Amino acid sequence: MNLALLTRLPRRLGTPRGAQRMRITRLGGALLAIALALPALLRARVAAQDSANPLPPRPPAHPRLDFVGAWGVRGDGPAALDLPVAIAVDHVGRVYIADAGSGFLHKFTEDGHPLLAFEDPRLANPVAVAADDDGDIYTADGRSGRVLVFTPTGDPDHEQRAAGLGRFRAPAALAVDADNDLFVADAALGAVAEYTDRGRLLRLVGRGDKRAPHVGSPVALAVAPDGSWFVADQAGGQVLHFSAQGGLLSAWDRTGSGGLATKNPVSLAVSDRYVFCFDAAPPRLLVWRLDGAPLLQQDLSARIALESGSPDTRAAIGAAPGGELLLLDPSSRKVLRFRWTP
């Protein structure tokens, strides 16, 4: 700053003109301070008004199922779908399909890129499929009643014997838990058998078991992360929930006892928090939380048209990691992709 100006400043301020300039400077400073403080004052006033008159809370978002797309090629060869009847999804999103028409077992990525397709002379009519965390593939043949296990590359591993049942008559569904225990639902025997990964019978539910008098005709299975499991009894029109020890926990049936009325449950899938059921009368998806709280009932008639009386009326569902739900539509030979938003 100019030193000469500083030496002259007191003298100038002592004059009438200097005093006037000082008053103007002070007034300008006060106006500037008000201008700087005004936004904060306005914000404080708005906050006070908001606290005195709070906005109503937003209503909770409703669960949704949104169609994403579809994939699949019709045919009777590798990576094609002829009469697909069962689907499973493993913990990393690989999709497994059993084709009762061609006899193939297929493995795809979640968006439909083919990874593997293989046949086995013992498989004339594969009707069920499952996979464990190691990538081993399980299937059941509806004609011979055999339950077979294959390696992740499709090589034969072993056959699961029907310990405790004599023989499998109509194995309709398979599931594998985190310990690689295998669950087999036999629709003709009205029973669900659980085996260790070495093939030893752990427990048998149904077939006269007083703890589960209504297993009826089990056609679908799904195992929850906590080890409990669900079975769809098509004859009884109900979904049954069992503990890991095989005790009956709850039943969701045609009366709506689970909050949603089941009529013709034909397929089940379980994610980390939800239970999904495809009900074929009419085609619709039912969703519960694992604790049994009902969440959604959505009509799927516009997406899937089941042909009554034909052999391909049984659709199937699989829950993929990340919230995607896959619906196998046998009539169109397509896998329909949906985004589940809870």
C-alpha positions in Angstrom: 0.0 0.0 0.0 1.2 3.6 -0.7 2.8 5.0 2.5 2.0 8.6 1.4 -1.7 7.7 1.4 -1.4 6.3 4.9 0.2 9.5 6.2 -2.5 11.6 4.6 -5.4 9.4 5.8 -6.0 10.9 9.3 -5.9 14.4 8.0 -8.4 13.6 5.3 -10.8 11.8 7.7 -10.7 14.9 9.9 -12.3 17.0 7.2 -16.1 17.0 6.5 -15.6 15.1 3.3 -13.5 12.5 5.2 -16.2 12.0 7.8 -18.8 11.6 5.0 -16.7 9.0 3.3 -16.3 7.1 6.6 -20.1 7.0 7.1 -20.5 5.7 3.5 -17.9 3.0 4.1 -19.6 1.9 7.4 -23.0 1.7 5.6 -21.6 -0.3 2.8 -20.0 -2.7 5.3 -23.3 -3.2 7.1 -25.2 -3.8 3.9 -22.6 -6.3 2.8 -22.9 -8.1 6.2 -26.7 -8.3 5.8 -26.4 -9.7 2.3 -24.0 -12.4 3.5 -26.2 -13.4 6.4 -29.5 -13.3 4.5 -29.2 -16.8 2.8 -28.5 -18.4 6.2 -31.5 -16.6 7.8 -33.8 -17.7 4.9 -32.6 -21.3 5.3 -33.2 -21.2 9.0 -36.8 -19.9 8.5 -37.6 -22.6 5.9 -36.2 -25.3 8.2 -38.4 -23.9 11.0 -41.5 -24.0 8.8 -40.7 -27.5 7.6 -40.4 -28.7 11.2 -43.7 -27.1 12.1 -45.4 -28.5 9.0 -43.6 -31.7 8.1 -44.3 -33.4 4.7 -46.2 -36.7 4.9 -43.9 -39.7 4.7 -43.4 -41.3 1.3 -45.5 -44.5 0.9 -43.4 -47.7 0.9 -42.4 -48.9 -2.6 -44.5 -51.9 -3.8 -42.7 -55.1 -4.8 -42.4 -55.3 -8.6 -41.7 -57.9 -11.2 -40.5 -56.4 -14.5 -40.0 -58.2 -17.8 -36.4 -57.9 -19.0 -36.2 -60.1 -22.1 -36.1 -63.7 -23.3 -33.7 -66.2 -24.8 -33.7 -69.7 -26.3 -33.6 -71.4 -29.6 -36.1 -74.1 -30.6 -34.5 -77.4 -31.7 -33.5 -80.9 -30.6 -29.8 -80.5 -30.5 -27.1 -79.1 -28.2 -27.9 -75.6 -26.9 -31.4 -75.8 -28.3 -34.7 -76.3 -26.5 -37.1 -79.1 -27.6 -39.3 -79.8 -24.6 -37.6 -78.1 -21.6 -39.3 -79.0 -18.3 -36.9 -78.1 -15.5 -34.6 -75.3 -14.7 -32.0 -74.6 -11.9 -29.6 -71.7 -11.2 -26.5 -72.1 -9.2 -24.8 -69.6 -6.8 -22.9 -67.9 -9.5 -25.8 -67.6 -12.0 -25.2 -70.5 -14.3 -28.5 -71.9 -15.7 -29.2 -75.6 -16.0 -32.1 -77.0 -18.1 -33.4 -80.5 -18.4 -34.9 -81.2 -21.9 -37.4 -84.1 -21.8 -37.8 -84.0 -25.6 -34.2 -84.2 -26.8 -32.8 -85.9 -23.6 -30.1 -83.2 -23.3 -28.9 -81.5 -20.2 -27.9 -77.9 -20.9 -25.8 -75.3 -19.1 -26.1 -71.6 -20.0 -25.0 -68.2 -18.7 -27.7 -66.1 -17.1 -28.3 -64.3 -20.4 -28.4 -67.4 -22.5 -24.9 -68.0 -23.8 -24.4 -71.8 -24.1 -21.7 -73.4 -21.9 -22.4 -77.1 -22.1 -24.8 -79.7 -23.5 -24.6 -83.4 -23.0 -26.5 -86.7 -23.2 -26.3 -90.0 -21.4 -27.7 -93.4 -22.6 -29.4 -93.8 -19.2 -31.4 -90.6 -19.7 -34.5 -91.1 -21.8 -36.7 -88.5 -20.2 -34.9 -86.1 -17.9 -37.6 -84.3 -15.8 -35.6 -82.6 -13.0 -32.3 -80.8 -12.6 -30.2 -79.3 -9.8 -26.6 -78.2 -9.2 -24.5 -77.9 -6.2 -21.9 -75.2 -5.2 -19.1 -77.4 -6.7 -20.8 -77.4 -10.1 -21.9 -81.0 -10.1 -25.2 -81.6 -12.0 -28.1 -83.7 -10.7 -30.9 -85.1 -12.8 -33.8 -87.5 -12.6 -35.2 -89.7 -15.4 -38.9 -89.9 -15.5 -39.0 -93.2 -17.4 -36.5 -95.3 -15.4 -36.8 -93.5 -12.1 -33.0 -93.1 -11.9 -31.3 -90.2 -10.2 -27.9 -89.5 -11.7 -25.1 -87.2 -10.9 -22.6 -85.7 -13.3 -19.4 -83.7 -13.0 -19.3 -80.0 -14.0 -18.1 -81.1 -17.5 -20.9 -83.6 -18.0 -19.0 -86.8 -17.2 -20.9 -89.5 -15.2 -20.1 -89.4 -11.5 -22.5 -91.7 -9.7 -26.1 -92.8 -9.4 -28.1 -92.0 -6.2 -29.8 -95.2 -4.9 -33.3 -94.9 -3.4 -32.3 -95.9 0.1 -35.4 -95.9 2.3 -37.8 -96.0 -0.6 -36.9 -99.3 -2.3 -36.8 -97.6 -5.6 -37.7 -94.2 -7.0 -41.0 -94.5 -8.9 -41.6 -90.9 -10.1 -38.8 -88.6 -9.0 -40.2 -85.2 -10.0 -37.9 -82.6 -8.3 -34.4 -82.3 -7.0 -32.7 -79.8 -4.7 -29.2 -79.5 -3.2 -28.3 -77.6 0.0 -25.1 -75.9 1.1 -23.7 -79.1 2.5 -24.4 -80.9 -0.8 -27.2 -83.0 0.7 -29.5 -84.1 -2.0 -33.3 -83.8 -1.7 -35.5 -86.1 -4.0 -39.2 -85.6 -4.2 -41.1 -88.6 -5.5 -44.6 -87.7 -6.7 -45.8 -91.3 -6.9 -44.6 -92.2 -3.4 -45.7 -88.9 -1.8 -42.3 -88.5 -0.1 -39.2 -86.4 0.1 -35.9 -88.1 0.9 -32.7 -86.3 1.9 -29.3 -88.0 1.3 -25.8 -87.0 2.2 -23.2 -86.4 -0.5 -22.1 -90.0 0.1 -25.6 -91.3 -0.6 -26.7 -92.2 2.9 -30.3 -91.5 3.8 -30.6 -88.7 6.4 -34.4 -88.5 6.7 -37.6 -89.3 4.9 -40.6 -87.0 5.0 -44.1 -88.0 3.9 -45.2 -91.5 3.0 -47.2 -91.8 6.2 -45.0 -89.6 8.3 -47.2 -88.0 10.9 -45.2 -84.8 10.9 -46.1 -84.3 7.2 -49.5 -85.9 6.6 -50.2 -83.8 3.5 -47.1 -84.1 1.3 -49.4 -85.6 -1.3 -47.8 -85.3 -4.7 -44.6 -83.3 -4.3 -43.6 -81.8 -7.7 -41.2 -79.0 -6.8 -38.4 -78.4 -4.2 -36.3 -75.5 -3.0 -33.8 -75.2 -0.1 -33.4 -71.9 1.8 -30.1 -70.6 3.0 -30.9 -71.5 6.6 -31.3 -75.2 5.6 -35.1 -75.2 5.8 -36.9 -76.3 2.6 -40.1 -75.9 0.7 -42.1 -78.5 -1.3 -45.0 -77.9 -3.7 -47.8 -80.5 -3.3 -49.6 -80.2 -6.6 -52.4 -82.6 -5.6 -53.1 -80.7 -2.4 -52.6 -77.3 -4.1 -50.3 -76.2 -1.3 -46.7 -75.2 -0.5 -45.2 -76.7 2.6 -42.3 -75.3 4.6 -40.1 -77.7 6.6 -37.3 -77.1 9.1 -33.8 -78.4 8.4 -34.7 -81.3 10.6 -37.8 -82.2 8.6 -40.5 -80.8 10.9 -43.4 -79.1 9.3 -43.3 -75.3 10.0 -46.2 -73.9 7.9 -48.5 -74.6 5.0 -49.7 -72.1 2.3 -52.8 -73.5 0.6 -55.9 -72.7 -1.4 -57.6 -71.0 1.5 -55.0 -68.3 1.5 -53.5 -69.4 4.8 -50.1 -67.9 3.7 -51.7 -64.6 2.7 -51.8 -65.8 -1.0 -54.0 -68.6 -2.2 -52.2 -71.3 -4.1 -54.2 -73.4 -6.6 -51.8 -75.4 -8.7 -48.2 -74.9 -7.6 -45.8 -76.5 -10.0 -42.4 -74.8 -9.4 -40.5 -73.2 -6.6 -37.3 -71.1 -6.2 -35.7 -69.5 -3.2 -33.3 -66.6 -2.9 -31.5 -65.3 0.2 -34.7 -63.6 1.5 -37.7 -64.7 -0.7 -39.7 -67.7 -1.8 -41.1 -67.7 -5.4 -43.8 -70.1 -6.6 -45.1 -70.5 -10.1 -48.8 -71.4 -10.0 -50.3 -72.7 -13.2 -54.0 -71.9 -12.5 -53.9 -69.3 -14.0 -50.2 -68.6 -14.8 -49.0 -66.4 -12.0 -46.2 -65.8 -9.7 -46.6 -65.8 -5.9 -43.9 -64.3 -3.6 -43.4 -64.6 0.1 -40.6 -63.6 2.4 -38.8 -66.5 4.0 -40.7 -65.8 7.3 -44.0 -66.3 5.4 -45.1 -62.7 4.9 -46.9 -62.4 1.5 -45.5 -59.9 -0.9 -46.8 -60.3 -4.4 -49.2 -62.0 -6.7 -48.7 -61.2 -10.4 -50.6 -62.6 -13.3 -48.3 -63.9 -16.1 -51.0 -64.8 -18.6 -49.7 -62.2 -21.0 -46.2 -63.7 -21.0 -46.9 -67.4 -20.9 -49.7 -69.4 -22.4 -50.0 -72.9 -20.9 -51.5 -75.4 -23.3 -54.0 -77.4 -21.3 -53.7 -81.1 -21.7 -50.4 -81.0 -23.5 -47.2 -82.5 -22.0 -45.5 -79.1 -21.9 -47.9 -77.4 -19.5 -45.4 -77.4 -16.7 -43.4 -74.2 -16.5 -40.4 -73.8 -14.1 -38.7 -71.0 -12.3 -35.2 -70.3 -11.0 -33.8 -67.5 -8.9 -30.5 -66.0 -10.0 -28.1 -64.0 -7.9 -28.7 -60.2 -8.1 -32.4 -60.3 -8.1 -33.2 -61.8 -11.5 -35.9 -64.4 -11.9 -35.9 -66.9 -14.8 -39.1 -68.5 -16.0 -38.9 -71.5 -18.3 -41.8 -71.4 -20.8 -42.1 -74.9 -22.4 -44.7 -73.7 -24.9 -42.5 -71.1 -26.5 -39.2 -72.9 -25.7 -37.9 -69.7 -24.2 -36.4 -68.6 -20.9 -38.1 -65.4 -19.8 -36.1 -63.0 -17.7 -37.7 -60.8 -15.0 -36.2 -58.3 -12.6 -37.5 -58.7 -9.0 -37.6 -55.5 -7.0 -38.8 -56.1 -3.4 
